[in-house]
Structures are given as structure tokens and as C-alpha cells.
Amino acid sequence: MNINIYVLMITGEIKNQIDSIWDAFWTGGITNSITILEQMTYLFFMKMLDDAQTTKEANASIMGVAVKEPTFKDGAWHNPDTDRDVPYSSLRWNTFKNMEAEQMFRTISKDVFVFIKNLNSGRESAYSKFMANATFLIQSPRTLVKIVEGIDHLDMNNRDTMGDVYEYVLGKMAASGNNGQFRTPRHIIRMMVDIMQPTLKDTICDPAMGSAGFIVESAKYVQNHYKSELLKKENAEHYKNGMLHGFDTDATMLRIGAMNLMLHGVDNPDIQYQDSLSTDNTDADRYTLCLANPPFTGSLDNEAVSKNLLAITKTKKTELLFLALFVRMLQIGGRCASIVPDGVLFGNSTGHKSIRKELIDNQRLQAVISMPSGVFKPYAGVSTAILVFTKTNAGGTDKVWFYDMKADGFSLDDKRSPVAENDIPDVVARFHNLAAEESRTRKEQSFLVPVDEIRANDYDLSINKYKEVEKVKVEYEAPEVVLGRIEALQGEITAAIKEFKEQFL
């Protein structure tokens, strides 16, 4: 059983550098974590462009050929904002990093930032196409110098290290307590990816991608498990250009997600600005795997929602509509693992019941993994579960596997400190050996429930509906025995008091 154990491989020195960069933003007056990450991402991209071209130039020099498709050409670039020509050389990280503070600030804010906003070709397109409304918010030349000096030590060509660096930065964003809703805990994402085991044949989508965690982890899983297969041209082509897809309605998160993917070696993912639930999204029967933690705090105007989603479940609740969306977007045989709030499992509204009925009767529901309520702390204490199903459009649900997950390797309070208790390896291992679950009883942490029993319980999917709580018979002593002991004790106390009085009073 291969379980994708992930270890952050950045050194203490690099962590200290990132911490120093983060602190420089704070002392410079930028304290919102999402803004810090966004502004840091712009500078990462500037350095990535120059580092990539420096590598190209070194290779071209050895081969005695010209650099193919250089980002920084000979001559000058025309800045459309200032209507003046700027030497390409001054737009390069290795040039402006040596400038005096005021000159560096003018060059980056007025020229380099405009340059990357207008890049929209080749390998840069995944990131730069979302730059239209981007704003450079670093206002202090001194702060900018500190940040540039901190980033300068990072090797943007080392994707393994830089992927870990970005994970660490995303972790700092979550730990700061702001915008944590954008980030599903990485170990939960990895558990879901390990459960679904994506392959090179998959076409994967997260229609509520945020910082692209599910897409990144899927890409890493494929990289780790299909190294030799990725050397084949057709596999590499599919991996780079056809495998990974994501949508979001927040341009900032699209930029952050695109950078996250680029730093993990995915240069050309299909990520789009799109309201996945709206009529603008026409994807149907397209993907083989959906992985997501869709938003489940808001309601929508029915007029904005795609009518074929409402045909599956007539509701305004986003958590139900996204499940309907997964059904529509998947190909026959396509699989889905999605986080849902517990209310989806037992809610008694028409919308709740209809989506459960859809998954059980028309598709093949395979698993309900109930997670502890502390998983999303400190941002929310909501109880959640993971639903795993396959699209069949012809039913096929036989038995549903339930798992009562009690620990995820971290304390379930606001601190979320590492602890020894962790059910995740057991969840993954048991999911991939469901035949062995046949012998498990309802008193254990995981078990199978026949679909007819679920139907008889009005399609309720809460684990407590089926779990047996073992009652231990407690034998109590007869009242007269207890009373006798009390009287004996009282006698001892009375005798002790009498003895005390005789000696001291």
C-alpha cells in the first residue's frame, strides 16, 4: 500500500528567510495575509522569469546558439502606461536588485510590474492572464529592498524546494488567522488524493480551487507514481496541457493558485475565472476525477444558477449544488471526493434528500468519511465529512463504507499542535481494501452498510444512525450494603471526634 507521506523539506535557514520577508511586509504596513501572499507572488514571478532566462542563456551559450523565445529580448520594451521605452535589461531581477532603494522602487512599481501584467504568452500565460486587475501595494522603497533581498536567495529554478517554500508561505497565511477559508489543510487534501489515486489517464478538476491545493497534490501524486511513464511524449503532453483544470471567482486566488502550480512544476494548467454554479459553466461529461472542498456558507439567487443543477436538487444551498455539479461534470465512470458539511448527510429539506437520493440511487456512492469537528480550526468548528462516489447514471450503490475518523495527527483545538493519534493512514489503507471491511461490526471505527438499510432510514448518511454503541452493564451494590458502609464510616468519624475532645479540650 503506497501512502503519499508528505514532508516539508525546506531548511531552517529558508524558513527564517521567509519569516523575515513576512515580517518586512508587516513593518512596512501590509498586515493582511492574503495581500502579503499576493504581493510576494508578484516578486516571485519577477525572479522566476529572470532565473529561467539565465538558465536558458547558459545552456544556449554552451550549445553556441541563440536563446529561444526569450522573455527579456535585446533592445527596449515599450511601457504602455508611461508611453516610454524601457531597456529589457533593466526589467531583469539581476539588474534591479542592485539598484538604490528609490530607483529600485520606481523600476519595479512603474516598469517591471506593468511588464508582467502585460505578459500573456507561452509558459507565462497560466499566471499572467489573471494579472489585469492586479495592483502593486508595497509603498516603501526601504520595505521593498528588504523583501527583494530576502527573495534573492531563493532558487526559483529548483521547483522541489520552491514548491515547499510556497506551501510554507500558504501555511503562514492560514496560521495568521486571516483568509483561512481559502485553505483546506494539506494533510486532508493529501488523504483525499491518496484515496482517489489519480493516474495519467485522468482529467482532473476542482471547480472551487482557491490556492489550487487539490490540483497541486494530484499533480505531485502523478509525478511520484508515474515517473517513467511521464517520459513518454504523449503522457507528458497530457500532464502539462490536458490533465489539470480549476475554476474560481476570485482573481487573487487564481493568481496565487497559478503560482502554486508553477512552483510545483505545472506550467500550463487550465485554470479559469468562472462561477462554477452559473450558466457560464457548461462543462458536462468532461472530467474523470473531481476533488474539492466547495464553499458551503452561502446561498445563491436561483436566477444565477444553472438550471440543470436545479433539476437534480432544487435548492439555494451551495454545498448541495456543487454535488449536483460534480455529477454533471463527470464522465460516466468518473469519480469524485468532496468535503461536505455534516448537514448534507442528514438534512431533511427536499434539496438535501434529493441530492442524497441522486448519489445513492442514480450514481454509486462508495464512502462517507466523517471527520472530527476540529479539522478546520481555528477558522471554523464545523463538522464535515468526505463523500466518495462514482458517476454511473444507472445506480450501482450496493454497500456504503462508513469511517468514524477521530484524529488527524493534530490537536483538535485552535492551536492544532502535532499529536501522535492519526487515523489518516488507516482511512486510506481500509478504503483500498474494502473486502476486509465485510467482517467489521457496527461497534468498530469503520464498517459497511447495505444500501437497502440506508433507503429504509430515509437516505440518512450520518454515521451515528448506523453505529452501534457498546453498552457496558454496570453492577451496583445493594442500597443496604452502601448504607452500612456509610454508617460504619460515620461511626469512625464520631469516635475520632470524641477522642480529640478528650485529649485537647
Secondary structure, 3 states (H helix, E strand, C coil): CCCCCCCCCCCHHHHHHHHHHHHHHHHCCCCCHHHHHHHHHHHHHHHHHHHHHHHHHHHHHHHCCCCCCCCCCCCEEEECCCCEEEEHHHHCHHHHCCCCHHHHHHHHHHHHHHHHHCCCCHHHHHHHCCCCCCCCCCCCHHHHHHHHHHHHCCCCCCHHHHHHHHHHHHHHHHHCCCCHHHCCCHHHHHHHHHHHCCCCCCCEEECCCCCCHHHHHHHHHHHHHCCCHHHCHHHHHHHHHCCEEEEECCHHHHHHHHHHHHHCCCCCCEEEECCCCECCCCCCCCEEEEEECCCCCCECCHHHECHHHHCCCCCCEHHHHHHHHHHHHEEEEEEEEEEEECHHHHCCCHHHHHHHHHHHHHCEEEEEEEECHHHHCCCCCCCEEEEEEECCCCCCCCEEEEEECCCEEECCCCCCCEEEEECHHHHHHHHCCHHHHHHCCCCCCEEEEEHHHHHHCCCCCCHHHCCCCCCCCCCCCCHHHHHHHHHHHHHHHHHHHHHHHHHHC
